[in-house]
Amino acid sequence: MVQPVFNRAATGGWASTQAFDEGLRRHMVQVYNYMMLGLVLTGVVAYVVGSTPALYQPIFGTPLKWLVMLAPLGFVMFLSFKIQSVSGSTAQTLFWAFCAVMGLSLASVFLVFTGASIARVFFITAGMFGAASLYGYTTKADLTKFGSFLFMGLIGIIIASLVNLFIGSSAIQFAVSVIGVIVFTGLAAYDTQTIKESYAENAGQEANQKLAVMGALSLYLSFVNLFQMLLQLFGQREE
């Protein structure tokens, strides 16, 4: 009987590939866990504040609301520029703090939209985000070529949204929401592929922990913004 002969280089390569795939799987699970826990924290804070007059009136009934609305942007900028100089545990703490502040900012949706429509739009968002992220994880296509297009769309959305704060045009809001759904769905796929590539380029437990936090932050932002755009389109307002 002829015994099979194995090539050591081939088996070593197979073992390395298997180890990499297992490490990537653990990394992505960590990223999604951070993102989901962040969403839970945001939802709890938003619901508690939005359903408690003693909490939301001092915030949204005063100029303090502008600070609450802009605070998440400050957190994102700080994390983006300082992530390399902080420890993994510090980055994680900042992420939880950011999610809580985002919850304060989103508490107003419970004052504007019905609870049933918020729940409905959340599940629609979860389905769209999940499909886009799965595509980004499994596709062989290079999504980096869409990066500049998505970034330009994001800048346009930010500028139009800021302008519309003062104009209050329903037509502009509708256009921003439609474009936003396209952009943030695309970003969910793009960011997922970017997270995979970042893992392949970096090594080390500390580095990977920070990579997981930043990956969770990027996916979290895509989910929350997609949710807000869909809520503007399909949410039922309180009468």
C-alpha positions as CSV (number, residue, x, y, z in Angstrom):
1,M,0.0,0.0,0.0
2,V,1.4,3.4,-1.0
3,Q,1.6,5.9,1.9
4,P,0.8,9.5,1.0
5,V,3.8,11.8,1.0
6,F,3.2,15.3,2.5
7,N,5.2,18.4,1.5
8,R,6.4,20.1,4.7
9,A,6.3,23.5,3.2
10,A,2.7,22.9,2.0
11,T,1.5,21.6,5.4
12,G,3.3,24.4,7.1
13,G,1.6,26.9,4.8
14,W,-1.8,25.2,5.5
15,A,-1.2,25.4,9.2
16,S,-0.3,29.1,8.9
17,T,-3.4,29.8,6.9
18,Q,-5.6,27.9,9.4
19,A,-4.1,29.9,12.3
20,F,-4.6,33.2,10.4
21,D,-8.2,32.3,9.6
22,E,-8.9,31.4,13.2
23,G,-7.2,34.6,14.5
24,L,-9.3,36.6,12.0
25,R,-12.5,34.9,13.1
26,R,-11.7,35.7,16.8
27,H,-10.9,39.3,15.9
28,M,-14.1,39.9,13.9
29,V,-16.1,38.3,16.7
30,Q,-14.5,40.7,19.2
31,V,-15.2,43.7,16.8
32,Y,-18.9,42.7,16.5
33,N,-19.2,42.1,20.2
34,Y,-17.8,45.6,21.0
35,M,-20.2,47.1,18.4
36,M,-23.3,45.3,19.7
37,L,-22.6,46.1,23.3
38,G,-22.0,49.7,22.3
39,L,-25.4,49.7,20.6
40,V,-27.0,48.2,23.7
41,L,-25.4,50.9,25.9
42,T,-26.5,53.6,23.5
43,G,-30.1,52.3,23.3
44,V,-30.4,52.0,27.1
45,V,-29.1,55.5,27.7
46,A,-31.3,57.0,25.0
47,Y,-34.4,55.2,26.2
48,V,-33.9,56.1,29.9
49,V,-33.1,59.8,29.1
50,G,-35.8,60.1,26.5
51,S,-38.5,58.6,28.8
52,T,-37.6,60.6,31.9
53,P,-38.7,64.3,31.8
54,A,-36.4,65.2,34.7
55,L,-33.4,64.1,32.6
56,Y,-34.3,65.3,29.0
57,Q,-35.8,68.7,29.9
58,P,-32.6,70.2,31.3
59,I,-30.8,68.9,28.2
60,F,-33.1,69.4,25.2
61,G,-34.9,72.4,26.7
62,T,-31.7,74.4,27.1
63,P,-28.6,75.3,24.9
64,L,-26.9,72.3,26.5
65,K,-28.5,70.3,23.7
66,W,-25.9,71.6,21.3
67,L,-23.1,70.4,23.5
68,V,-24.7,67.0,23.7
69,M,-25.2,66.8,19.9
70,L,-21.6,67.8,19.1
71,A,-19.9,65.8,21.9
72,P,-19.9,62.5,19.9
73,L,-18.0,64.2,17.1
74,G,-15.4,65.3,19.6
75,F,-15.0,61.7,20.8
76,V,-14.6,60.4,17.3
77,M,-11.9,62.9,16.4
78,F,-10.0,62.3,19.7
79,L,-10.1,58.5,19.2
80,S,-9.0,58.8,15.6
81,F,-6.0,61.0,16.4
82,K,-5.0,59.5,19.7
83,I,-5.6,55.8,19.2
84,Q,-1.9,55.1,18.7
85,S,-0.8,56.8,21.9
86,V,-3.3,55.2,24.3
87,S,-3.5,51.7,25.7
88,G,-6.0,49.1,24.5
89,S,-7.9,49.4,27.8
90,T,-8.0,53.2,27.6
91,A,-9.3,53.0,24.0
92,Q,-12.0,50.6,25.1
93,T,-13.0,52.9,28.0
94,L,-13.3,55.8,25.6
95,F,-15.4,53.8,23.3
96,W,-17.9,53.0,26.0
97,A,-18.0,56.6,27.1
98,F,-18.6,57.6,23.5
99,C,-21.5,55.2,23.2
100,A,-23.1,56.6,26.3
101,V,-22.7,60.2,25.1
102,M,-24.2,59.1,21.7
103,G,-27.1,57.7,23.7
104,L,-27.7,61.1,25.2
105,S,-27.6,62.6,21.7
106,L,-30.1,60.1,20.4
107,A,-32.5,60.4,23.3
108,S,-34.5,63.0,21.3
109,V,-35.7,60.3,18.9
110,F,-37.9,58.9,21.6
111,L,-39.5,62.4,21.9
112,V,-40.1,62.7,18.1
113,F,-40.9,59.2,16.9
114,T,-43.2,56.5,18.2
115,G,-41.7,53.5,20.0
116,A,-43.2,51.0,17.5
117,S,-41.6,52.8,14.5
118,I,-38.3,53.1,16.3
119,A,-38.3,49.3,16.9
120,R,-39.4,48.6,13.3
121,V,-36.7,50.8,11.8
122,F,-34.1,49.3,14.1
123,F,-34.8,45.8,12.8
124,I,-34.7,47.1,9.2
125,T,-31.4,48.7,9.9
126,A,-30.0,45.5,11.4
127,G,-31.0,43.5,8.3
128,M,-29.5,46.0,5.9
129,F,-26.3,46.4,7.9
130,G,-25.9,42.7,8.4
131,A,-26.3,42.0,4.7
132,A,-23.8,44.8,3.8
133,S,-21.2,43.7,6.4
134,L,-21.5,40.0,5.3
135,Y,-20.9,41.1,1.7
136,G,-17.8,43.1,2.8
137,Y,-16.5,40.2,4.7
138,T,-17.0,37.5,2.0
139,T,-16.5,39.4,-1.3
140,K,-13.4,39.0,-3.3
141,A,-13.9,42.4,-5.0
142,D,-11.7,45.3,-3.9
143,L,-14.0,47.8,-2.3
144,T,-11.2,50.4,-1.7
145,K,-12.0,51.9,-5.1
146,F,-15.3,53.0,-3.6
147,G,-13.7,54.6,-0.6
148,S,-13.2,58.1,-2.1
149,F,-16.8,58.1,-3.4
150,L,-18.2,57.1,0.0
151,F,-16.0,59.7,1.8
152,M,-17.1,62.5,-0.6
153,G,-20.7,61.4,0.0
154,L,-20.2,61.5,3.8
155,I,-18.7,65.0,3.6
156,G,-21.7,66.1,1.6
157,I,-24.1,64.6,4.1
158,I,-22.4,66.4,7.0
159,I,-22.4,69.8,5.2
160,A,-26.0,69.5,4.0
161,S,-27.2,68.4,7.5
162,L,-25.5,71.3,9.2
163,V,-27.0,73.8,6.6
164,N,-30.4,72.2,7.1
165,L,-30.2,72.8,10.8
166,F,-30.7,76.5,10.0
167,I,-32.9,76.2,6.9
168,G,-35.2,73.3,8.1
169,S,-36.1,72.2,4.5
170,S,-38.0,68.9,4.3
171,A,-36.8,68.4,0.7
172,I,-33.1,68.7,1.8
173,Q,-33.8,66.3,4.7
174,F,-35.4,63.8,2.3
175,A,-32.5,64.0,-0.1
176,V,-29.9,63.7,2.7
177,S,-31.7,60.6,4.1
178,V,-31.9,58.8,0.7
179,I,-28.2,59.5,0.0
180,G,-27.3,58.7,3.5
181,V,-28.9,55.2,3.3
182,I,-26.8,54.5,0.2
183,V,-23.5,55.9,1.7
184,F,-23.8,54.2,5.1
185,T,-24.8,50.9,3.6
186,G,-21.7,51.1,1.4
187,L,-19.6,52.1,4.4
188,A,-20.7,49.0,6.3
189,A,-19.3,46.8,3.6
190,Y,-16.2,48.9,3.0
191,D,-15.4,49.1,6.7
192,T,-15.8,45.4,7.2
193,Q,-13.3,44.7,4.4
194,T,-10.9,47.3,5.8
195,I,-11.1,45.7,9.2
196,K,-10.0,42.4,7.7
197,E,-7.1,44.0,5.9
198,S,-6.0,45.9,9.0
199,Y,-5.9,42.6,10.9
200,A,-3.7,41.0,8.3
201,E,-1.3,44.0,8.4
202,N,-0.9,44.2,12.2
203,A,0.2,41.8,14.9
204,G,0.4,41.9,18.7
205,Q,-2.3,41.6,21.4
206,E,-2.2,45.3,22.3
207,A,-2.4,46.4,18.7
208,N,-5.2,44.0,17.9
209,Q,-7.2,45.2,20.9
210,K,-7.1,48.8,19.7
211,L,-7.8,47.6,16.1
212,A,-10.9,45.8,17.4
213,V,-12.0,49.0,19.2
214,M,-11.5,51.2,16.1
215,G,-13.2,48.6,13.9
216,A,-16.1,48.4,16.3
217,L,-16.3,52.2,16.2
218,S,-16.4,52.4,12.4
219,L,-19.1,49.8,12.2
220,Y,-21.0,51.3,15.1
221,L,-21.1,54.7,13.3
222,S,-22.3,53.2,10.1
223,F,-25.1,51.4,11.9
224,V,-26.2,54.4,14.0
225,N,-26.1,56.8,11.0
226,L,-28.0,54.3,8.8
227,F,-30.6,53.9,11.5
228,Q,-31.0,57.7,11.7
229,M,-31.4,58.0,7.9
230,L,-34.0,55.2,7.8
231,L,-35.8,56.7,10.7
232,Q,-36.2,60.0,8.9
233,L,-37.6,58.1,5.9
234,F,-39.8,55.6,7.6
235,G,-40.3,56.6,11.2
236,Q,-43.7,57.6,12.4
237,R,-43.7,60.8,14.4
238,E,-45.6,61.4,17.6
239,E,-48.8,63.3,17.2
